[in-house]
Amino acid sequence: MAVPGGDVVVIGGGATGLSAAWWLAREGLRVVVLERGLVGWEASGRNGGGCTHPFSPLFREEQRLWPQMDDLLGHPTEWRPNRIVMADTESELAEMEADCRAAARDGFHAEMLTPQQLHELVPIAGPDKAGGAFWHFGGHANPQRTVQAYAWAIQALGGRIVQHTDVTGFELSGGRVTAVVSAAGTFGCDAVVVAAGPQTGVLAGWLGVHLPVTPARAEIIVTEPLPLMAHGGINSTELYGRQTLRGNLVYGGGPHEWLPPADLGRDRPTTPLVRNLAKRLARMFPGAAHARVLRHWAGVIENTPDGRPVIERLPEPDNAVVATMSSVGFGLSPATGHAICDLVLRGRCDFADLRSLRLARFANLPADWRERRGWVPPDGTGTA
C-alpha cells in the first residue's frame, strides 16, 4: 500500500533521528519519521543526560548549540551548563589534568579541584576523594523532555512522525532508495536517513552495507529527591548521570548486558545490574547512601567495535545516510542532526571533519570481533 511519502524518510525516532528530521524540516523539506515504538523509548529517553563529548569531531557544534536548544525548539530541554568529574585515585587525577590541558588547547576553560574544593561543590561526595576537575563547558539535559521537544518542533514545521511502525524493507532503483517499506505502508522518498539505534546495522545490511554494531542493555537508577547541589552534572570515572531539577540522582554506567547482534526484540527493564549500580552510587556519593531507589529502567544501546560513531552518506545507494552513535547519541544530537542534514543536502558536512567516523575504518575487521572484545551474551550467542 502506497502512502504519502516525503522528501526524506528518517528511520528511527531517537534523539539522532529526531534531530536530523528537525534540521531537515527547518530547511523546508517534507520529512517523515518512522519509529517502531514510541519516540525516545529506547536509549534516547533512558540515559544519564550528559551533553559533554570533548573527543568528538562534533564537540564544538555540540557546545555551540545546547545553550540555544530551548529557544530553537520552542520547548524546554532542562539543559544546564558545566560538568564536574571526580577522581578516586592519583592516576585518575593525572588523566583529568591531561584532559584539562587538552581542553585549554581547544579554547575551553577547565580547572583542577582539590579535595576540599570538590567537597564544597559536591558535599554528598564526602571528603575522601583525590580531587577532580571542573569543566566550564558541557552540561546535561533531561532526555525525556528533549526528545519530546524535538518531536513537537518537527510537527510544528509540518513534519510527520509515524510511531508503532516497523520498517520491513526498501525499494531501490538506479542506485538510489526510492521508497521505505513499512508495516504502515510504503513511503516514497528522495533520500533516507537510517538512525535506528541497535537496528541500524540490520537496516544497513538491507542496503548492502556491513555496519558492525552490537546491542547491549544499559541500566539507569533514580533515587528519591535530595537537596539541590550547585551543579547537577557530576561524573565519576565509572558512573555517569545528573541531579534533576527536582533533586533526584539519575545514574548509570555499566557493565553492559550484551545482547545477540540480531536481537530486535523490545527491551526489558529489569537486569541484574540494579543492586550493583545502587552500591556503586552509594560509594560515589556516601552522603546520599541513605537515599531510596525509586525506580529504574533499561535502554538498548548500540556499540561499534571502537566505541565511536559512524556517520556517513553511502556511495551506494547514494541518497542514503547511516548514523549509529555508539552510546553517545543523546548529548551529541543537536550537532549530529545538523551534520546529517548537511550530508543529505550537500553530501558533506560544512562545520566538522567527519572522516574519522567513516565506515572504511572497519574494512579489515575480523569476523569474530565481538568474541575478541568479550561483547557476547552469557549464552555465547555473539556471532555476526
VENCORRA-V377437 format. One record per backbone hydrogen bond with DSSP energy under -0.5 kcal/mol. CO is the residue of the C=O (numbers start at 1). NH is the residue of the N-H. Records with the same first field share a line. If there is no record, write none. Layout:
CO: NH / NH
This chain:
1: 186
3: 188
7: 190 / 191
8: 10 / 32
9: 11 / 193
10: 12 / 34
11: 195
13: 40
14: 18
15: 19
16: 20
17: 21
18: 22
19: 23
20: 24
21: 25
22: 26
23: 27
24: 27 / 29
25: 28
29: 31
30: 7 / 8
31: 160
32: 10 / 34
33: 35 / 162
34: 12
35: 165
37: 164
38: 41
40: 45
42: 45
43: 46
49: 141
53: 56
56: 59
58: 62
59: 63
60: 64
61: 65
62: 66
63: 67
65: 68 / 69
66: 69
68: 72
69: 73
70: 74 / 75
77: 142
80: 140
83: 135
84: 235
85: 133
87: 130 / 131
89: 93
90: 94
91: 95
92: 96
93: 97
94: 98
95: 99
96: 100
97: 101
98: 102
99: 103
100: 104
101: 105
102: 106
103: 108
104: 107
109: 136
111: 134
113: 132
114: 118
115: 119
116: 120
117: 121
118: 122
122: 125
123: 126
124: 287
126: 129
131: 87
132: 113
133: 85 / 135
134: 111 / 136
135: 83 / 137
138: 82
139: 51
140: 80
141: 143
142: 146
143: 147
144: 148
145: 149
146: 150
147: 151
148: 152
149: 153
150: 154
151: 155
152: 156
153: 157
154: 157 / 159
155: 158
160: 33
161: 163
162: 35
166: 183
169: 181
171: 178 / 179
173: 176
175: 317 / 318
176: 173 / 178
178: 189
179: 171
180: 187
181: 168 / 169
182: 185
185: 182 / 187
186: 3 / 188
187: 180
188: 6
191: 9
192: 321
193: 11 / 195
194: 323
196: 199
197: 200
199: 203
200: 204
201: 205
202: 206
203: 207
204: 207 / 209
205: 208
209: 211
210: 212
211: 213
214: 303
215: 259
216: 218 / 301
217: 257
218: 299
219: 253
220: 297
221: 251
222: 294 / 295
232: 234 / 243
233: 84
235: 86
239: 236
240: 252
242: 244 / 250
244: 247
247: 226
248: 244 / 250
249: 223 / 251
250: 242
251: 221
252: 240
256: 258
257: 217
260: 263
262: 264
271: 274
273: 277
274: 278
275: 279
276: 280
277: 281
278: 282
279: 283
280: 284
281: 285
285: 288
286: 289
288: 291
292: 224 / 294
295: 222
297: 220
299: 218 / 301
300: 43
301: 216
303: 214
304: 307
310: 324
312: 314 / 322
317: 320
319: 192
320: 314
321: 194
322: 312
324: 310
325: 328
328: 332
329: 333
330: 333
332: 335 / 336
333: 337
334: 338
335: 339
336: 340
337: 341
338: 342
339: 343
340: 344
341: 345
342: 346 / 347 / 348
343: 347
348: 350
352: 354
354: 357
355: 358
357: 311
358: 361
359: 362
360: 363
362: 365
366: 369
368: 372
369: 373
370: 374 / 375
374: 376
377: 380
380: 382
